[in-house]
Amino acid sequence: MKITSERYKNIIVSALILLSCTIIPNAMASNGLFALGYGAKQVGIAGSGVAFPQDALIASINPAGVVFVGEQNNINLQYFSPSRGYTVDGPMGASGPFPGPTVDSDSESFFIPSAAFSRSISSSASVGIAIYGNGGMNTDYATRDTPFGAGVYGGDHTGVDYGQVFANLNYSRRFADNKASWGLAAIINYSFLRMNGLSNFADFSVDPDNLSDNRYDHAAGFGLRFGVLAEVMPSIRLGASYQTKIKNTFDDYAGLFTHGGEFDIPAHAQIGLAADVGQGVFTADIQQIQYSQSDAIGNSSRRLLSGGRLGDKVGFGWNDMTIYKLGYTWSTQEDLTWRIGASYGQQPIPSDEVTFNIVASGTIEHHYTAGFTKTLESGNSLDVAIMYAPEKCVSGGSLFVPNNAIELCMDQFSIDVGFGF
């Protein structure tokens, strides 16, 4: 059977999507558990663009935009490098974390793929598939690096490896003389988690055998994302989308997370505008992540001091997070497009919740990005973006030794390289 050029492209895309499913669980995130953006074009404008479809990966933030990008195949690979560490100051206590020099997390290099394609099924409707991932709680503190070699909490090697993969199956349709659209995506989710180094908290758990050091556990979930996009006046578009909460349950960690191991992926929403300004497009978005919806994330760890137990009513104490994103995209010549962006969101960890968040130190607040797209002679495109998130620290008293101060710090850097054809 002869393989046509179109069939060859489809085979490549399918293979890359399967590859993404295999290796994407190394994903990390920037805004708590969520990535700044998916693909170089989104990252280049700091994750804004809910009203500015650029490629098929728009489905990850607004499925209504897919119908405006035509038939595309997009692949992307991100090199992501987060630097995390903690410091404890104060007198020696009976339990960890113990005072001493700064302890840095290992595992600072990750490669994160994503892929998407879109197809027109009529003059006003499109379908697509997007594969991408979230993470954000990967830490790796070697016992030998902690004060006295005692481990973070007085146990063995401490850390968490947590990742999420999403398969986004989307449909979008134009209406109102093709000036508006709506979109719906069915989200199939796979998550995995491994937690080490919390065994010394067995007396505080409702299920000590399923608290820590149980290797990898896996969960699957399902959610929906709704989106709309409309030109409200010449040169100005508005967009909005909402993704439902996705339920995940890790039975092997029922002694750590509430309700028998539930660690749900919170609902989140994004609204924004895109305006033609000068030679380019200005984008401004607001994203809201509802961490308080997930008891394992939002419940306070301080409940341990008043009789609460791990696996029952105790969590990491995260607040909801609102992120403001700005971007500008412009062209200086026909085959070259430039992007810049910035975002800000107050980090979700309160100062009195730092003790347990040593293993989940998502403290980043500011992101600065830049990127470009080069159209090649073949008609394909090369996309590149860089992101820098300066160090952000949060400090507070130790949960078990109040006279001790714990400081968590994090900074990040990434490079995205994408290819469209």
Buried (B, 14 or more C-beta within 10 A) or exposed (E): EEEEEEEEEBEBBEEBBEBBBEBBBBBBBBBBBBBBBBBBBBBBBBBBBBBBBBBBBBBBBBBBBBBBBEEBBBBBBBBBEBBBBBBBEBEEBEBBBBBBEEBBBEBBEBEBBBBBBBBBEEEEBBBBBBBBBBBBBBBBBBBEBBBEEBBBBBBBBBBBBBBBBBBBBBBBBBEEEEEBBBBBBBBBBBBBBBBBBBBBBBEBBBBBEBBBBBEEBEBEBEBEBBBBBBBEEEEBBBBBBBBBBBBBBBBBBBBBBBBBBBBBBBBBBBBBBBBEBEEBBBBBBBBBBBBBBBBBBBBBBBBBEEEBBBBBBBBBBBBBBEBBBBBBBBBEEEEEBBBBBBBEBEBBBBEBBBBBBBBBBBBBBBBBBBBBBEBEEEEEBBBBBBBEBEEBBBBBBBBBBEEBBBBBBBBBBBBBBBBBB
